[in-house]
Amino acid sequence: MARPKTYIIKLSDDERAELQKTIHNKKTSKTILKRCQILLELDEVRGTGLTHAQIAHSYAVCPATITNIVQSYVKNGITDIVRYNINPNSSAARRKVDGRTEAHIIQMACGSVPDGHSRWTLRLLEEKVRIELDILIGKDTIRQVLKKTNFDLTKTPTGASLPKKTRNS
């Protein structure tokens, strides 16, 4: 015997119309699109009557996602479903560098090495970015940008690898 439903969803005509409008909008993200479709499926009045597990399987989401959508709708209403809520602590919200800045950093790292140096270091790149782009970016951010593109600072501009230091030298 199945457990009785804790939350019963009965969408009003206005809410159903807003969900349909969001679904038909071409700029709607896949996440919000699925949320809207799942909420329409869960509707007691015009829904399909499928269980949470069946809906999760048909939309290729985790059953916990269905539960989270239901709880979000019950607590915060339809506006929480049709809007993408980004956690301010997420890595996407905390990004310090956009695509253009990343391209400039990579371009600088591919360029000629300053006089008196055999290769780029993160500190040298940090100084050059601060001077040329007038942006305060730390060496860790530069490291992450270069790591994301598999850029190797140990290569010289000619492409030959620098010798690695041994313990004895």
C-alpha positions as CSV (number, residue, x, y, z in Angstrom):
1,M,0.0,0.0,0.0
2,A,1.4,3.4,-1.0
3,R,1.9,6.2,1.5
4,P,-0.8,8.9,1.4
5,K,0.2,12.1,-0.4
6,T,1.4,14.8,1.9
7,Y,1.0,17.6,-0.6
8,I,-1.9,17.8,-3.0
9,I,-1.4,20.0,-6.0
10,K,-4.5,21.7,-7.5
11,L,-3.4,24.3,-10.1
12,S,-5.7,27.2,-10.8
13,D,-6.4,28.3,-14.4
14,D,-4.0,31.3,-14.1
15,E,-1.2,29.1,-12.8
16,R,-1.8,26.5,-15.5
17,A,-1.7,29.3,-18.1
18,E,1.5,30.7,-16.7
19,L,3.1,27.3,-16.8
20,Q,2.0,26.8,-20.4
21,K,3.3,30.2,-21.3
22,T,6.7,29.4,-19.8
23,I,6.8,26.1,-21.6
24,H,6.2,27.7,-25.0
25,N,8.7,30.4,-24.5
26,K,11.8,29.6,-26.6
27,K,14.2,31.2,-24.1
28,T,13.1,28.9,-21.2
29,S,16.0,26.8,-19.9
30,K,15.6,23.0,-19.8
31,T,15.5,22.9,-16.0
32,I,12.6,25.3,-15.8
33,L,10.9,23.6,-18.7
34,K,11.0,20.2,-16.9
35,R,9.8,21.8,-13.7
36,C,6.8,23.2,-15.4
37,Q,6.0,20.0,-17.2
38,I,6.3,18.0,-14.0
39,L,4.1,20.3,-12.1
40,L,1.4,20.0,-14.8
41,E,1.7,16.2,-14.6
42,L,1.3,16.4,-10.8
43,D,-1.9,18.5,-11.0
44,E,-4.8,16.6,-9.3
45,V,-7.4,18.1,-11.6
46,R,-6.0,17.8,-15.1
47,G,-2.8,15.8,-14.5
48,T,-2.1,12.3,-15.7
49,G,-2.4,10.7,-12.3
50,L,1.1,9.1,-12.5
51,T,3.1,8.4,-9.4
52,H,6.2,10.4,-8.5
53,A,8.4,7.4,-9.6
54,Q,6.7,7.2,-12.9
55,I,7.0,10.9,-13.6
56,A,10.7,10.8,-12.5
57,H,11.3,8.0,-15.0
58,S,9.5,9.6,-17.9
59,Y,11.3,12.9,-17.4
60,A,14.7,11.3,-16.6
61,V,15.0,13.0,-13.2
62,C,15.6,11.7,-9.7
63,P,12.5,11.1,-7.6
64,A,13.9,13.6,-5.1
65,T,13.7,16.2,-7.8
66,I,9.9,15.6,-8.0
67,T,9.7,16.0,-4.2
68,N,11.7,19.2,-4.3
69,I,9.5,20.6,-7.0
70,V,6.3,19.8,-5.0
71,Q,7.7,21.3,-1.8
72,S,8.9,24.4,-3.6
73,Y,5.5,24.9,-5.2
74,V,3.6,24.4,-1.9
75,K,5.9,26.7,0.1
76,N,6.6,29.5,-2.4
77,G,4.0,29.2,-5.1
78,I,4.3,29.2,-8.9
79,T,6.9,32.0,-9.1
80,D,9.5,29.7,-7.5
81,I,9.0,27.1,-10.3
82,V,9.1,29.4,-13.4
83,R,12.2,31.3,-12.2
84,Y,15.7,30.0,-12.0
85,N,17.1,30.5,-8.5
86,I,20.9,30.6,-8.4
87,N,22.5,30.1,-5.1
88,P,24.7,33.1,-4.4
89,N,27.4,30.7,-3.0
90,S,27.5,28.6,-6.2
91,S,30.6,28.6,-8.4
92,A,28.6,30.1,-11.3
93,A,27.5,33.1,-9.2
94,R,31.0,33.7,-7.9
95,R,32.8,33.7,-11.2
96,K,35.3,36.5,-11.4
97,V,36.3,36.1,-15.0
98,D,34.1,36.0,-18.0
99,G,34.9,34.5,-21.4
100,R,36.5,37.6,-22.9
101,T,38.8,38.0,-19.9
102,E,39.7,34.3,-20.1
103,A,40.6,34.8,-23.8
104,H,42.9,37.7,-22.9
105,I,44.6,35.7,-20.2
106,I,45.3,32.8,-22.5
107,Q,46.4,35.2,-25.2
108,M,48.9,36.8,-22.8
109,A,50.2,33.4,-21.7
110,C,50.7,32.3,-25.3
111,G,52.6,35.5,-26.0
112,S,56.2,36.3,-25.6
113,V,57.8,36.0,-22.2
114,P,59.0,39.2,-20.5
115,D,62.7,40.0,-20.7
116,G,64.8,38.3,-18.0
117,H,62.4,35.3,-17.6
118,S,62.5,31.9,-19.3
119,R,58.7,31.3,-19.0
120,W,55.5,32.7,-17.6
121,T,54.6,32.2,-14.0
122,L,51.3,32.8,-12.4
123,R,52.6,35.9,-10.6
124,L,53.9,37.4,-13.8
125,L,50.6,36.8,-15.5
126,E,48.8,38.3,-12.5
127,E,50.9,41.5,-12.8
128,K,50.4,41.7,-16.6
129,V,46.6,41.2,-16.3
130,R,46.5,43.9,-13.6
131,I,48.4,46.3,-15.9
132,E,46.8,45.6,-19.3
133,L,43.2,44.7,-18.4
134,D,43.0,46.8,-15.2
135,I,41.3,44.0,-13.4
136,L,42.3,42.7,-10.0
137,I,42.5,38.9,-10.5
138,G,44.4,36.6,-8.2
139,K,46.9,34.0,-9.3
140,D,44.5,31.2,-8.3
141,T,41.8,32.5,-10.7
142,I,44.4,32.7,-13.4
143,R,45.5,29.1,-12.5
144,Q,41.9,27.9,-12.8
145,V,41.5,29.6,-16.2
146,L,44.6,28.0,-17.5
147,K,43.8,24.6,-16.0
148,K,40.4,24.7,-17.7
149,T,42.0,25.0,-21.1
150,N,44.8,22.5,-20.3
151,F,47.4,25.3,-20.8
152,D,50.8,24.3,-19.6
153,L,53.0,27.1,-18.2
154,T,56.1,24.8,-18.2
155,K,56.3,24.9,-22.0
156,T,58.5,27.6,-23.5
157,P,57.2,29.7,-26.4
158,T,59.0,27.4,-28.8
159,G,57.0,24.5,-27.5
160,A,59.9,22.5,-25.9
161,S,59.4,21.4,-22.3
162,L,61.7,22.9,-19.6
163,P,63.8,20.4,-17.7
164,K,62.4,19.4,-14.3
165,K,64.5,20.0,-11.3
166,T,65.8,17.0,-9.5
167,R,66.5,16.8,-5.8
168,N,70.2,16.9,-6.1
169,S,70.3,20.1,-8.2
